[in-house]
Amino acid sequence: MAKRPIRIMRIIARLNVGGPAIHVTLLTEHLSPPDYESLLVCGQIGPDEGDMTYLAAQRGIEPVYIAELGRALSPIRDLSTLYKLWRLMRQFRPDVVHTHTAKAGFVGRIAAWLARVPVRVHTFHGHVFHGYFSPVKTKLFLWLERFTARLSDRLITISPGLRDELVTEYRIAPVSKFEIVPLGLELAPYAETPRHQGDFRAEFNIPSDAPLIGIVGRLVPIKNHALFLQAADQVRRTIPNAQFVIIGDGERRAEIEAHVDTLNLRDAVTFTGWLQDLKPAYSDMDVLVISSDNEGTPVSIIEALAAGVAVVSTAVGGVPDLLRNGDYGRLVPPHDPGALADAIIDAATNATGATLTGGATESDKNVQTATQQAVIAAYDISRLASDLAALYQKLLAAKS
């Protein structure tokens, strides 16, 4: 008799632009027949969010949509979501329910416990306990996470630093319940794209000889674009022809554009909105910047490093782990525009070979190549799928 494939139900709040959407889509594609049968369940995209459902469509994945499975907590909607997930689990009969993002993690794990799913796993791509909500709502989220942690067989983090924070600072669960499984992405196309092709600069009328510094992500408070712009203002005093590109969109766009005008940076800052293909942008970018107050493991850093782009970031969340505490990129304290500007200037002048430094050395280029190779090896999607398959099998064997 043929062995039945392991059935996996993967639940995420929505497929909005960002690392979690890429993560769940690629895993659903890779954990497929004959050994696995994967079902992706998600909610609807918000009106101010970038839509990444196209990635699932490109890979022949048809998610099951539950309209109430959105970002915000709502007792009535959440009860409806809980019932719909429970009913779907009774129909699909998964061996593993794996949830991603906070809201999906709450209702998904409770539904899986009620449906008696053998293995229940949740991935923390970051957390919402700092910089997102009011103190009262943050306490509610902490209580819910501690409660649903008890219903989980494993809690996954994508970096050691994030695990330690959840264990020691927020006391979500004991360290024995956690597993570290780094992200996995398709990175070869970024490494294979030649540096400085010029297509992105030509499309957005950015001079070919200007150092180009970019930021990629949602235009939301936690990303702290104001800090990025304050640093940009200081960078221009040292590198007058520096150009800055803001890739993404969101609720704070009008406010950020107004800040650009206040700093008199309109001639130096380009807004692109959401882009489906970031390879041309990374090809023409000299420095990628993360200015966030809180982060998990930013996909933009991994993609930029794979493309050979220098990275400067605030030392928050899982970023120090990702950048190997400064070996892969420059780290600066959060909320310090001067430190961020100094690091950008250093990275830009080395990356572009500006006359300020006399150009990047062969040693710099060799380090960059070694970093690219290390990042691609560590964050490849095949490694991620293999790691999770082994974890699922181990947990199922323990429940046999």
Secondary structure, 3 states (H helix, E strand, C coil): CCCCCEEEEEEECCCECCHHHHHHHHHHHHCCCCCEEEEEEECCCCCCCCECHHHHHHCCCCCEECCCCCCCCCHHHHHHHHHHHHHHHHHHCCCEEEEECHHHHHHHHHHHHHCCCCEEEEEECCCCCCCCCCHHHHHHHHHHHHHHHHCCCEEEECCHHHHHHHHHHCCCCCHHHEEECCCCECCHHHHHCCCCCCHHHHHCCCCCCCCEEEEECCCCHHHCHHHHHHHHHHHHHHCCCCEEEEEECCCCHHHHHHHHHHCCCCCCEEEEECCCCCHHHHHHCCEEEECCCCCCCCHHHHHHHHHCCEEEEECCCCHHHHCHHHCCCEEECCCCHHHHHHHHHHHHHHHHCCCCCCCCCHHHHHHHHHHHHHHHHHCEHHHHHHHHHHHHHHHHHHHC
